[in-house]
């Protein structure tokens, strides 16, 4: 029979002695079997971690496309409203000027006067992080208008 005594320095001595004496071989065997368990669990979760990172990055690309479409439409409308001649060409050039290559290749820019405004609509396709794997086929449209300037 083992008695348990508690001291400030060593904690509960009797329980430690009991585990070492009576179950020492079993716990040593269990420690050997459990070795590497964390590494196996991490390797099992790695594909899910990578998948979540890819989805989050694609969401960031969608948000960035919203920002680019709105800015391109705004610049295009301002360039088109201020052009004396060739407002459509000025609008298109202004809208496509600052777009990165991944977005400008499939951009659809439509410009024209509407009442007292010069309006621009820019439609951009969201690029995919892994092009051959899947295609979202998502388009984002940005619209803007600017007051027409009278050149007379």
C-alpha positions in Angstrom: 0.0 0.0 0.0 1.3 3.4 -1.0 0.6 6.5 0.9 0.5 9.9 -0.7 2.2 12.8 0.9 2.4 16.3 -0.5 5.4 18.5 -0.2 6.1 21.9 -1.6 9.1 20.7 -3.5 8.0 17.5 -5.2 4.2 17.5 -5.3 2.4 14.2 -4.7 5.2 11.6 -4.3 3.1 8.5 -3.8 1.1 8.7 -7.0 4.3 9.3 -9.1 5.9 6.3 -7.5 2.8 4.2 -8.0 2.7 5.0 -11.8 6.4 4.3 -12.2 6.3 1.1 -10.3 3.0 -0.5 -11.3 2.5 0.8 -14.8 6.0 1.9 -15.9 6.3 -0.6 -18.8 2.8 0.1 -20.1 3.3 3.9 -20.2 6.7 3.5 -21.8 5.1 1.4 -24.5 2.3 3.9 -25.0 4.8 6.7 -25.3 6.6 4.8 -28.1 3.3 4.2 -29.9 2.2 7.8 -29.7 5.5 9.2 -31.0 4.9 11.0 -34.3 1.1 11.4 -33.8 1.3 15.2 -34.1 3.2 14.9 -37.3 0.7 12.5 -38.8 -2.2 14.8 -37.8 -0.5 17.8 -39.3 0.1 15.9 -42.6 -3.5 14.9 -42.6 -4.7 18.5 -42.2 -2.2 20.0 -44.7 -4.4 19.6 -47.8 -7.3 21.3 -46.0 -5.1 24.1 -44.9 -3.9 24.6 -48.4 -7.4 24.5 -49.8 -8.7 27.1 -47.3 -5.8 29.4 -48.3 -6.6 29.0 -52.0 -10.3 29.9 -51.3 -9.3 32.9 -49.3 -6.9 34.1 -52.0 -9.6 33.7 -54.6 -12.0 35.8 -52.4 -9.2 38.4 -52.3 -9.0 38.4 -56.1 -12.8 38.9 -56.3 -12.6 41.9 -54.0 -9.7 43.4 -55.9 -11.6 43.0 -59.1 -14.5 45.0 -57.6 -12.0 47.8 -56.8 -10.4 47.7 -60.2 -13.7 47.8 -62.1 -15.0 50.8 -60.2 -11.7 52.7 -60.6 -11.4 51.9 -64.3 -15.0 53.0 -64.9 -14.4 56.3 -63.0 -11.2 57.1 -64.9 -12.8 56.2 -68.2 -15.9 58.4 -67.5 -13.7 61.4 -66.5 -11.5 61.0 -69.6 -14.5 60.7 -71.9 -16.3 63.7 -70.5 -13.3 65.9 -70.8 -12.3 64.9 -74.4 -13.0 67.4 -77.1 -12.7 64.8 -79.9 -12.8 61.1 -79.8 -14.5 60.7 -76.4 -15.1 57.0 -76.8 -11.4 56.3 -77.6 -10.3 58.5 -74.7 -12.7 56.7 -72.3 -11.6 53.3 -73.4 -7.9 54.2 -73.1 -8.4 55.8 -69.7 -10.3 52.8 -68.4 -7.7 50.3 -69.6 -4.6 52.4 -68.7 -4.0 51.2 -65.1 -5.5 47.7 -65.3 -3.0 44.8 -64.7 -2.6 42.4 -67.6 -4.7 39.6 -66.0 -7.7 41.9 -66.0 -7.2 44.1 -69.1 -7.1 41.1 -71.5 -10.7 40.3 -71.0 -12.1 43.7 -70.2 -15.2 45.0 -71.8 -15.5 48.8 -71.8 -18.6 50.6 -73.0 -18.7 54.4 -73.0 -21.2 57.0 -74.1 -23.2 60.1 -73.2 -26.4 59.8 -71.4 -28.3 63.0 -70.7 -25.9 65.4 -69.1 -23.5 62.7 -68.1 -20.8 60.7 -69.8 -21.1 57.2 -68.6 -18.6 54.3 -68.6 -19.2 50.6 -67.8 -16.3 48.3 -67.3 -16.8 44.6 -67.1 -13.9 42.5 -65.8 -13.5 38.8 -65.5 -12.1 37.6 -62.2 -8.8 35.7 -62.8 -8.4 32.3 -61.3 -5.4 31.5 -59.1 -5.0 28.0 -60.6 -6.1 28.4 -64.3 -6.2 24.8 -65.3 -7.9 23.5 -62.2 -11.2 25.3 -62.3 -12.8 28.4 -63.8 -15.2 30.6 -61.8 -16.4 32.4 -64.9 -17.4 35.4 -62.7 -17.6 38.9 -64.1 -17.7 42.1 -62.1 -19.1 45.3 -63.6 -18.1 48.8 -62.5 -20.2 51.9 -63.6 -19.4 55.5 -63.3 -20.6 58.9 -64.7 -19.1 62.3 -65.1 -20.7 65.6 -66.1 -20.2 66.4 -69.7 -18.1 69.4 -70.5 -19.3 71.8 -73.1 -16.6 72.7 -75.6 -18.5 75.6 -77.3 
